[in-house]
Amino acid sequence: MTQTRTKTIMIVDDEPENLNVLESMLREEGGYDVVAFPSGVMALSVLEHETPDLILLDICMPEIDGYEVCRTLKSRRAAANIPVLFLSALTDPEDKVKAFDVGAVDYVTKPLHEAEVLARVRTHLKLRAFQLDMEEQVRQGAVQLAEAHRRLGVWDDAKSQWLSVLSHEIRTPLTGLFGVGDYVFDELPADSKLRVFKDDYEHARQRMLKLVDDACLLSSINVDSSSFRMSAVRVHTAIQGALDELEGSHAEFVILPSAEIAQKVRVLANSNLFFRACADLLGVATMCVEAGQQVCIDTVVHQGKVSISFITSGPSLSKESLDSFFEVGGQRTLVVPGGDFGLRNALASHIVRLFKGSVSVRNGKSGGIVLEAVFPVLEEGTGADEWALLDQA
């Protein structure tokens, strides 16, 4: 069974009679350990290596007064949290205010009343014990958090290495398989019934290569690395790059007029990843429409944020589909035959959040869906480093 430590109370008063009365009172009341000093200089000397639980401090003393003792004590890191209770014959409100200004927790006027002094001592000792307990819980929490972070780092590093090796090494057998597949279809007679499977084969091939590419990208992202660079990225440039990558898609792309006003809008991001998020969201949108249906792209700036929307004219979604849309494999392909979105939707979602953005999906008012990514805008004339510092303040 753990025994409660006896509390130590320091008394500082230049009147011997006051020291004797207070010491006797405290020892009889609660069995406190009491140390008494007739001057502030002596008390401060002892406080360099001792830490009492509470200090009862007189104000009017020779050499240095109680205010200076308290002020000096609070300037010392090791002793700054020791509660100081002033005991003084000074009754002017300004004296009391000054006591609290220098760091006191309480003020009792003389002549002292035993019951009042003991009640306040008990109260502040309880508060001090509670404070120490909370500090210990915070310390233990910090230790546990640091250990959890260490374990997470070890495990995350192992997963990253495994994913990196797997995503790179899998290309070799895939290349062999695809080579054989291409050869087989190229050698088939023109009238072979097996040719009906070529489109399915090509679709599966592209899905597999995209999954490998996404896995490689995911394993290569290291936000703790000094090589991870953030810069001012133009939203319009990233969207145009995404359109260029998907040139020849079955969907029809339309940039809405309101998007033109956002051509100079910038966000703080890693340019490669920001482009990847835009391209993947646009790619997901194309998988939600049939050939010839539209994917409209809109960019709106409002209240310091820029929203990038990909609006389809295809079918709407059920609540279950909306809820699972950004999960890996959670939402299946809506219109384009075969498979699912792969890692596109999940990877784009994580990249958006990496740059303090948010991503959502909802049904359009007249059908289709709206994929929307929202980012904080980087103001013109503000450097990326300066913006990052301001954002952390």
Secondary structure, 3 states (H helix, E strand, C coil): CCCCCCCEEEEECCCHHHHHHHHHHHHHHHCCEEEEECCHHHHHHHCCCCCCCEEEECCCCCCCCHHHHHHHHHCCCCCCCCCEEEEECCCCHHHHHHHHHCCCCEEEECCCCHHHHHHHHHHHHHHHHHHHHHHHHHHHHHHHHHHHHHHHHHHHHHHHHHHHHHHHHCHHHHHHHHHHHHHHHHHCCCCCHHHHHHHHHHHHHHHHHHHHHHHHHHHHCCCCCCCCCCEEEEHHHHHHHHHHHCCCCCCEEEECHHHHHHCCCEEEECHHHHHHHHHHHHHHHHCCCCCCCEEEEEEEEECCEEEEEEEECCCCCCHHHHHCCCCCCCCECCCCCCCECCCHHHHHHHHHHHCCCEEEEEECCCCCEEEEEEEECECCCCCHHHHHHHHHC
